[in-house]
Amino acid sequence: LEPLVVSEESNFINVGERTNVTGSKKFLRLIENDKYQEAVEIARDQVEGGAQIIDVNMDEGLIDGVQAMIRFLNLIVAEPDISRVPIMIDSSKWEIIEAGLKVVQGKSIVNSISLKEGENEFIKHAKLIKRYGAAVIVMAFDEDGQADNLERRIEICNRSYNLLVEKVKFKPQDIIFDPNIFPVATGMEEH
């Protein structure tokens, strides 16, 4: 395992997104067809191509996301040239996230949690993430919905940060915010 140190002097961090069933049809087909060794090669290609983090997502209704996450990550952690970079466990389903946390080695990143289901769920999930030693990505989303302007983004991120640091005792350096800044090319006027 190699440390990934991020500082003010760091450039962009390259996240390999091709091991994501919702973002890569090729990867999805390999997982659906039980071709896990070929799927591992996608992860390897990303690391060799400069990815500093590998994002793994198994959120697809036609597969058993928990089992797929466990199986794929077990293969990844057995490959030193791949597992030397941090794994980002990416899911909207807590059971898939926790299954991944039980498998990965070293510091991983959970993508993501939010205040969407309220403070109690947020704190519960954050405590488990901390117990596994992972960093966390926090989405600017709360009980009232997604942050859609600067003020709401700041408000939700501040509230989340305070809960994580004060109530959960999360290390500030292990908190990453996704303020939901969308590309102009979405075609949506508000972006």
N, C-alpha and C positions, 0 to 999 in steps of 0.2 A: 504494500500500500504506500502510495506517495501522498504527502500532504499537499493540499491545495490551499495556498495562502492568498487571501484576497485583501488588498489594502487600497488606500486612496490612489496609489500609483499604478494599480492594476488596470489593464485594458479590459475590454469586454471578455466575459467568460463564455467559452464555446460549449453549449449544451447539445449533445447528440440527441436528436428527437426522432430518429428513425426506428427506435425500438418502442414504438407507441402504436397500439392497434387502432386507435382512433385517428391517427395522423398518417399512417403508412399502410396502404392496401397490400403491399408486398409482405410486410411483416405480419399483418393480420392473416393473410393466406397461409403463411408458414405455420403460424400458431394453430390455426383451425385445422390444418392438415397434419399436425403432429410432427412437423419438421423443425424441431427445436435446435438441432445442430446447425442447420442453415440459418436459423434466427440468431444464433450466437455469432455467426460470421458477420451479421449486420452490425452487431455491437463492436466487434473487433475492428471492422472497417472504419467505424466512426472514431474510435480511439486512435487508430493509425492515421486518420485524417485530421487529427488535432482536437477532437472533443475532449474537454477537461472534466466533463460530467456526462454521465449517460442517464437519460430520462427513460424510465420503463413504465408503460401504462398498459394495463390489461382490462380496461373498461369496455367490454363488448358483450352485449346481451346473449350472443350465441356461444360463448365459451364460459367455462367455469373460471372466473377471474382469479379467485383465490388460488386454485390449483395451478393455473397457468403462471401466476406470479411466482409461486414457490418453486415450481419446476425450472422456470427460466432463470431465476436468480441463483438457484443452486448450481446451474451450469456456468453462469457468469462468474460466481465466486471461485470456481475451480480453475479459472483461466487467469493466471497472474498478469498477463499482458492487458487484460480487460479490467480486472478487479483492482488494478492499481489506481484507477480514478474513482471518485465518489459516484454512488448510484443515487439517482433521484427517483423516489417511489412516488409515482404520479397516479392519483386515483380520486374519484369523487365518492368512493365507497370505503368506509373506515375498515371493514373486514379485510379488504385487499391491502390497504396500507399496513395494517398490523401484521398480516401474513408476511409481507415483504420485510418489515422491520425485524422479524424473527430470523430471517435468513442472512441478511447482508452483514458484511464485516466492515469494521472501521466506521467512520462517521458518514452517515447517509443524510439525505435531505428529503423531507416529506413535502410533497406538492399536492395538496395544500390544506390548510384549515381556514375557517372564517367564523365570524360571529353570526352567520345566517341562522343557525339553530339556537342562538342565545349564548349567554356567558357560561352557563353550567356545562354545556356540551363542549364549548371551546376550551374551557379549563381542563375538563376531563381528558380530552384528546391531547392537549398540550402536555399534561403531566405524563401521559404514556409515551409521547414522543421524547420527552426529556429523559425518561427512564431508560429508553433505548439508546440514548446518547446522540440522537439525530438533530440536525438543524431543521428549521421549519420555514416554509413559505406561507405568508399570511395574505389572503386575498382581501381587498378593500370591499367587503360585503358584510352587511349586518342584518338585523331582524327586519329592517325596512327595505332591504334590497341592495343592489349593487351601487357603489359610489359612482355618481355620474357628473360630479363637478369637483373642482379643487377643494372646496371647503369640506365636502363629505369625505373625500379621500383622506384629507389631513385628520379629520375627526375620527374616522374609523381606524386609521393606522395608529394614531396616538392612543386610542382606547385599547386596541389590541396589544400594543407595546407595553402599556402600563399593566395590563392583566398578566401578560407573560412574565415581565420582570418582577413585579411586586407580589403577585399571588402564586405564580408557578416557580419563581426564582430561576427563570430561563436566562442563560447568558445572552447579553445583548448581541454579541458577535455571532450567535447562532440563529438570529432572526433576520429573515429576508422578506421584504414587502413587495407584493404585486399590486400596484395601485390601479390596475385596470385601465391603462393608457392604451387606447386602440390606435391602429394605424389609420392614417387618413384614407387609405385606399378601401376601407370597408364600404364606402358609399353612403354611410349613415351621417346625416347632417350634424348630429350632436358630437361626432368624433372629429 
